[in-house]
Amino acid sequence: MTRPLDIVFLGLSLSSSWGNGHATTYRALIKGLRQDAHRVLFLERDVPWYANHRDLASPDFCELGYYSDLNAMIELYGERLRKADAVIAGSYVPDGVALIERLAALELKSLCFYDIDTPVTLAKLDRGDEEYLALRQIPLFDAYFSFSGGEVLARLEQNYGARSAVALYCSVDQERYANTGEAAAWDLGYLGTYSPDRQPTLEHLLLEPARRLPEMRFVIAGSQFPDEIEWPANVERIKHLAPAEHASFYSRQRFTLNVTRRDMIAAGWSPSVRLFEAAACGTPIISDFWRGLGELLPDGEALFIARAPEEVVALLRELPDSDRLSVAAAARKVVMNSHTGAARAREFARALSQLPANPALDRISA
């Protein structure tokens, strides 16, 4: 284990899981860091849409601070930022470009970026969209931690100027995610915030099977779905599901559906936190296909890949329970061995400990 580190994150949200997958990712990682005696401060922009939906306002595994103004935040936390072993800016942070500029000017021991949206980030940059990260800023980071692995890491270094691109997949909180033993309430379910590029797959692999199997029960949990969507009568809707309810939700499904955003499919090697959560709960997973998925959870061994409604219908109707549960058990074993918050924290701390001793001087003289 590495020596205890003092780490500051400036991320999208830790306090609220409403409408985002960042909060649960940060929570699992930071809880893992705390278990290994690392000290963490998380600074979150205080915005009304998260302030009104906070489900973890006072975490017991790190310090959490809120800020509304960059200047005031730097004045209040500047000394802590300078003393930290590593400062990590996150993706999708409001005013992220200005925030990174201010951090880079502080002569920090180490400045890194954690991109929980790497394929989306790169697609935005390719369009000239610098909503939360500017292309010119990528070489500023001593390490670019990426939600995506595989070929994406080489692209980050070769095409975008990253000094060191490091895969840091999301992870699951092993203390919170396990099968609850509850009886099945649904044959197939899905958990995720509405996204226009995921909706066609959700239509294809859940809503159409629901129409073909009126005797079965389906569920979709997640916020921001348009009111005009016409749900089949056998599809239950849950508008928001707090993380504390996720394990129960997954445990009550015979199968759960994993749907991937278009940019992440194009990039490959981008597992979602929902994929790991479902596997940790022992719920059999049906997923769309993307490159690298088979390296994590092999098709037919640890999950089922579906490309058409007929394949979903066949799994729901015909697969013996023994095969279904065997595949789910294999997925859970993989995730509990390699994709927990504790495992990811060790990877992260090890990468931070291997950064140059004083990279800030290099950044200033460059």
Secondary structure by P-SEA (a helix, b strand, c coil): cccbbbbbbbccccccccccaaaaaaaaaaaaaaaabbbbbbbbcccaaaaacccccccccbbbbbbccaaaaaaacaaaaaaccbbbbbccccaaaaaaaaaaaccccbbbbbbccaaaaaaaaaacccccccccccccccccccccccaaaaaaaacccccbbbbbcccccccccccccccccccccccccccccaaaaaaaccaaaaaacccbbbbbbbccccccccccccbbbbccccccaaaaaaaaccbbbbbbcaaaaaacccccaaaaaaaaacbbbbbbbcccccccccccccbbbbccaaaaaaaaccccaaaaaaaaaaaaaaaaacccaaaaaaaaaaaaaaccccaaaaaaac
